[in-house]
Amino acid sequence: MSSPIPISLPRSKSIVIRCLIVNYLKTGTLLPVFANDPNDIKIVYNALRTIDFQKKNRVGEECVIDVEDCGAAYRFLMPVLAATPGKWLLTGTPRLLQRPILPLVNFLNAHGASIEKADTGWRIEGTDLTISNFEIDTSETSQYASGLMMLKGEGRKQKMEGRKKAEEKSPSNFEGVSRVARRGSLYKNPYIKMTETILNAGGKTRLVPTLSDWSAAVFWLANALLTQSAHYFLENLHFDGLQGDAEIVPYFKKWGLHFIENEYGIEVKHTHNVEISEQKIDVAQTPDIAMVLAVLSVCYPFKLTMLGLKSLNLKESNRLDILIHELSKFTTIDKHSNDAITIYKRINELPKSFHFDSYNDHRFVMAWSLFGNFGMVDIKNSNCIKKSYPNFNYKLI
């Protein structure tokens, strides 16, 4: 029996970033960051180090906190800066500054913060803030709530309600969300559950040093499905219950992959081919896997209707628009709304070479790489993959 090919995955940036912030707010110290960590983790680490230096040296000048293109740092550090005495300028790339944050700004200002829009970001006059029970609209992103939860510093005891329109079912009750681990309900958000778990652990969950990223792992599951002889060992990956993206695994099991978990990771093997029937998958709570699933449906091929896509155009790129534009070259795609598309089963042969732009979006580098199972792939500006998976090389797939 052949041995599996070892696959080194990045640490989960969603988990590590939360742990960095929670641990710093709780202890005033920084957890370690490694050379091969995703850039987003390093951005948060460096920002916290700058904040700490500014606090300890009591420098009166305005301090610039540049979070580049890291959306988590943008939203999580705004409450931290608002509650840290000093003068701050929170800035980032032009694309980042276009991404949603106004509900968080309005909430903080309504509770005593001093945040003003500047040409290059947000000018913040930090002061002592006390956040008690709160309400905030999470229909754009649950990061608003997670950022306030970390600042408030409480886990399971906290009560939180999300204002929502009738058609936008955001997480409504924090304890209610945490009681149910399974995705599928509009009221269940894995990222809020993740934040709660890390808060309860004080930012020092024992899995942090080794816990690999499921968003990156989903690429390898898709690649295994397209390769009949695929046999991988995904190092330091676990069914940890913290990362919502892992809930796509039952689909891959039905589609012909076999999984074995041990203390060192998860073995994945392509065991049999399956004629995949029409699929309907809601990715509202796990939007990072949407691009890989969409490309997989074209490559395999099978008919796929994806729901819960409303937030895709609010990410590092206009992901939904780009998916439709690029994948329409290979098959028919119907856009039902800004929340759902149907990708019809491809009937034409794929070309022998593929040329894509990454649109400076790391998720597209992984997604487009799946076409490497059918021909040569060239991806422009592929270095953006360092945001989440620095060791990924699409040319070696």
C-alpha positions, 0 to 999 in steps of 0.5 A: 500500500502506497504512503500518502503524500504529506501536505504542509498546511498553514496555521488557521489565520482566523484562529491565530489572529483571534488568539493574538488579540485576546491574549494581548488584551488579557496579558499584555504579551504577544504569542509567537508568530512563525516564519511560514505563517500567513501574512495576515497573522504577521500583520496583526502581530506587527500591529499589536507590537506597534500598539504595545510600543506606543503605549509603553513609551507614551509617545504623543504623536499620531501612530499609524497602524497599517493593516494592508489588506487584512480585513480581520485586522481592520475590524478587530483592531478598530475597537482595540485602538478606540479603547487604547489611549493615544492618537491612531491612524488605522489605514490599509490598501485602497481596496480594504478601505472600501470594505464594510466597517461603518456599523462598527464605527457608528457603534463605537462612536455612540459608546464614547469613542472618537473615530473620524474618517480621514483620506487614508483611513480612520483617525482614532482618539483612543480613550478608556471604553466600557462595552457592556451588552451590545447590539450591532448589525452583523448582516455584512460580516460577523467580524463586527461582533467578534471584535467587540466581543474580544474588547469586552473580554467575555465568552459564554457569559456574554449576551449579544443581539444582532439587529437584522432585517426580516430577510437578513437573518444574522446571528441573533443571540450569542448563547443561542449561537454557541449551543449549536455547532452545526452549520445550516441554520441562518442563526448559526455562525462558526466564526462567532462560536470560534471567538467565544471558544478562544475567549473562554480559553483566554486566547491560549487554546492548546491547538493554536501552535499546530492547528492547520487551516481548513480553508486551505485544506478544502483546496486539497480535498477538491484536488484529491477528487480530481485525481484518481490516485490521490492519497494525501496526509494533511498535516496538523489538520483536525476536526477541531469543531472551531472551523466551519469550513470543515463541515463541507467534508460530508459532501466529499465523503459522498463524492468518493474521498475517505478520511482517517484522522490521527493525532498528527493530522488527517489522511485523505484518499480518493477511493472511488469515482462518483457520478455527482448529481445536482448539488445545492450548497449554502456557503453563507457561513463559510464563504471562503470555500465558495471559489474552490467549490465553484471551480470544482463543479466546472472541472469535475463536472457537476451542476451546482447551485450555491446559496449565501453568496451575498458577502462575496463582493465585499471581500478582497475582490468582487468575488462573485462577479469574477467567478461568473465572468471567468467560469462562463468561459467554460459553462453556463452560469445563471445568477439568480440574485446577489445571493445565489448562482447555478453553475450548469454541468459542463459539456464541452472539453476544457482547453489544454492551457489556462490563463487567469488573473488572481485579481490580487485575491489569494482565494482565486490563486487556489481556485484557479490552480484546480485547472492544473489537473487538465492543462498548463495554468498561468496565474497573474499576480499569484504572490497574493497567496502569501496572505493565507498560504505562503508555501502554496505553489500552484505550478507544482500541483 
